[in-house]
Amino acid sequence: MFVKRSPVMLIVSGLLFSALISQSAHAALTGFVVGVSDGDTLTVLDVAKRQHRIRLAGVDAPERAQAFGTRSSQSLSELCYGKQAKVFDTTEDRYGRTVGTVICDGVDANAAQVERGMAWVYRQYAPRNSPLYRLESRARDERIGLWRDAKPVEPWLFRRASR
């Protein structure tokens, strides 16, 4: 069962969205989500019919072969697939993907994935003052999503052990 839009998520999403809007009058990228690879990566088709692989900034979702990997992908699909997306604060990762905050039909997908217990805060990349930490702490305390497991394994450790 997924967590619906909670008051905390709506407030955080609103604050993040307002901050992003104040930084830039326009999204770095706008289009429709045409694919979801996993719980932190999706594909956006822009108005020029170009596809862009987008990595959610500041979060790391379980790998598909990992516990909650499939559920995390399903959660991101529920949030974004077939919906209009705006991507803010973009950069590029070493794999050529655009990394940014993704707003799907007004919902901050980065924050929602963490709040639903479908992703960790990616401490290596998330700013120390990110509201994502509070969302993760709440999900952990309430044993939501992947936090139901007695010992959930961080995706970055899972990937390292798989090499």
N, C-alpha and C positions, 0 to 999 in steps of 0.2 A: 504494500500500500504506500502511495506517495503522499508526502505532505503537501497540502494545498498552500496557496499564497498566504503566509502568516503575516500578522502585523509587522513583525520584525523585518521580514523579507521585503514587504512593501515599502517600509521606511528606508531600509538600506538601499533598495533598488532606486527609490526616488532620489535619495541623496547622491548615489553614484551617478545616476542619469543626469541630475542637475549639474553636478560637478563636471561631467563630461561635456554637456552642452555649453557650459560657461567657458570651457577651454577651447572649444571649436564650434563654429556655427554649423558645421556639417560633419556627418560621419565620414570616416576615412573610406568606408566602403558600405554600400547599400545594395541589397538584392534579396533573392529568395533562397531559402535553404533547400538544396536538392539532394543532400546526402549527409548521413551521420556515420562516421567511421568507428567511433568509440565514444566514451563518455566525456571526452574533452576535445574532440576534433570533428569538424563538420565542413561541408562544402557549400559555398554561396555562389549562386549564379547572378552576375550583375546585369545591368540594363543593356550592356554591349554583348551579352551572351558569353562572357568569359567566366570560367569557373575559378574560384579561389578556395584553397584549403585553408581553413581557419583553426587555429589552436586557441582554446580559451586561456587567457592570461591569468596567471596566479593560482591555477588549480591543476591537479594531476589526478586523473581518474584511474580506477583499477583497469589493468589490462584485460582483454577478452578472456584469456585463459585463467584469470585470477577470480577469486570469489567476488561477487557483485559486478564483475566486468560486463556481463550481458545486461544486467539490470541498469547499470549506469548508462550504457548506450541507449537503452529503451527510454530512460528518463530524459536524456538530451533530445531524443527523437520527439518525445511528447511535448517538450518545451519549444522545439524549433522547426521540426521537419515540415516543409510546405508553407512555412510562415515567412513574412518579411523580416529581415535581419539588418541591423545596423551594427557595424563594427567600429569601435573607437580605440584610440590610443594604440595604434598599430605599430608593430615592429616586425622583423622577420627572424625566424629561428634558423638553426643550422641546416634544417631539412627543406628550407625554402617556403615553409608555411607562414602565413600571416598570423601574428599573435596579437590578440586584443580582447577587449571587453565586448561581448556580444549581447545585444538587446534584441530579443525575438518578440514581436508584437507587444512591446512595452515591458517585457520581463527580462531582467538581468540574468541570463543563463549561467554565467559564472557563479554568481551568488546562489542561485537556485540549486545548482548541482551540489554545492557545499552544504547548503541548508537541508537538502533532502538526504544527506549522508551518502551521496553518490560520487563524491570526490574529496580529496584532501586539499588543504591549502598547500601550494607548492612553495615551501619555505625558502627554497633557493632563489625564487624569483618574485615572490609577493612582497610588497613593501611592508615594513614592520607595523605601520599604522593602518593596514588594510582592515576594513570591516569584515573581511572573510574569516579572520581568526575567531571573531565572536560567534559567527554562524557555525563554524566547525566545532567550537567548544560546546555550543548549545546542542548540536546534533549528537556529539559524543556523550554529553551528560544525559540526554534523553534516549540514548541507544537507538538512534534512527539510522536506517539503511545499513551501510557497511559496519557501523559501530555496534551492531547486534552481535557480530563475531567476537569471541573471547579475545582473540589476538589478531586483529586485522593487520595485514602486511602492506606497508606503503608501496605504491607502484614503483618508485625509484629503486627500492631495495629488491622488489620482485624482479625487475629488469636486470639488475646487477647480478642476482643469483642465477638468472636464466642464461647468462652469457657463457 
